[in-house]
Amino acid sequence: MKLIDAELLNRTSAQARTDDRLRKNYNFHERPDDPVNRLLNALEPGSYLPAHRHLNPAKDEAIVVLRGSVASFIFDDRGEIAECAVIDPQQGVYGFDIPAGEWHSLLVLESGTVVYEVKPGPYVPLQESDLAPWTPRTGDAEGIGRYLKRLQDELSNRNKQSKI
């Protein structure tokens, strides 16, 4: 039995804080070709998760936030934000399920955030065709900065509107 406890979350989060991408996986599945991929993903604010979808092969994806919080975004084909939700266990919102083919991304809201992710295997790295054409590519620091600010601004605007 592999326990998901505070020590494991702390260790994985510490690795994420020192990683160039500000995130670190801890896999529970033994091999990338296992039929189900189960993993922790420790994420830090500023980590960039490009808008993407899972088409080839088509894979639904379920994420449960164990600690911290994220904002989850769904986009239409033009890159407009269609849905946005804050996933925060302290507020009674624990996770989300993304059907295959939906453009999606995350914005990490708190240091020490750790999510539990489950999706069908085998593991297949994102291909160029999985990335939204309007999402910045890795290495485009300026574009990534604008993209993350856009998500943060959208979240702030939605929060202001919900308080009116």
N, C-alpha and C positions, 0 to 999 in steps of 0.2 A: 504494500500500500504506500502510495506517495501522498503525504499530507500537504495541503495548502494552508500554511500557517504564517504567522507574523514574521518568523525568521526567514522563510523563503521569499515572502514579499519584500522584506527589507533588503535582502541580499540582491535580488533581481533589480530592485529600484536603484541600489547603489551602483550596479553595473550600468544601468541606463544613464545615470547622471554623468558618467565618465565616457560614454560612447559618443562618437561624432554625430550620430543620428538622434541622440537623446532618447533612445529606446532600446530595449533588450528583451528577447524572447527566452522563455524557459519551456522547452517542449516536454510534454508528457508522452507523446507517441514516440515509439522506438526508432522508426525509419521514416524518411520523407514519403515513401510509397505506401505507408499504412492507409487503410481505407477511410480512417477518420483522423484528422489532425486536431489535437487538443493542446493548447498552450496558454501560458501566461504571457502577457505583453506588458512590460513596465514602460511607461511613457512619461516624459517630462514636458512641461510647457516649452514651446518652440520646436518640438519634434514635428517634422513635415511628413504628412501622409497624403500623397497626391490623390486627387479625385480619380477613382477607378471603378471598374465593374468586373464581374467574373462571368465571362461568356464561354471561354474555351479552355478548360471544360467549365460548363455552367455549374456554379456552386453557390448555394445559399450560405450565409454566414451569420452566426449568432455570437453576440458579445455580452458578457455580464461584467459590470464594474464591481470589483471587489473592494477597491479603496480609491479615494480621490473622485474626480469627476471629469467628464468630457462633454463636448457638444457634438452631436451627430448630425450630419448634413446629407440630404438627398438632393440631387441636381437633376434638372431636365437636360435634354440633349444639347441645348444652347449654353449650358453652364449657369443658368439661373437657379437660385436656391428654391426648391420646391417644398422642402420640409426641413425643420430644425428642431432639435430637442436636446435639452440638457439631461444627461444621464448622471444622476447623483444619488447613491444609496441613502445618504443622509436626508434627502428630500423624498424618499419613497419611490424613486425611479431607478431600477436596477440594471436594465440592459435593453437590448434591441435585437431584432432579427432583420437582416437585409436579404431580400430575394435576389437570386442570380439576375444579372442584367441591369440592376439599379446603379447609377452613378452615385458614389458615396465617398465621404471623407470624415475625418475627425479633427476636432480642435481640443487639445489637452488643456484643461483649466486649472489643474492643481499639481504641484510637485508631489511625487510619490504615488501617482496614479498607476494602478495595476488592473488590467482587465483579463478575464478568462475568455478565450476565443475557441470556438468549435466550428469546423467546416469539413466537408468531405475531402478526403485525400484522392489521389496523391498530391503532395505539395508540388505546385508549379509556380515558379517565380512570375511576378507580373511581367507581361510582355508589353511592348510598345502599343499594341492594339488594345490592351486592357486599360490604358491610361486615357483619360479624357483629353481630347485635342486642345482644350482651353486651359488645362492645368499646367503650371510651370514644371519643367523638367529638373531633375536632380542636378545640382551645380549652378542653377540660375538663382543665386542668392537674392538678387533684387526682386525678381518675379515671385519667389517664395515669400519674401517679406510682405509684398503687396497682397498676395493671396491670403496669408495668415491674418493680416490686418482686415481684409475684406470679411473674412469669417467672423473675426472678433467684433467688427462694426455691426454686422448683421445680427449677431447675438445680442449686442447692446441695444440696438434699435428694437428688437422683439421684446426684450425685457422692459424697455421704457413703455412700449405700447401696451403691454399686459398690465402695467401699473396704472394706466389711465382709467 
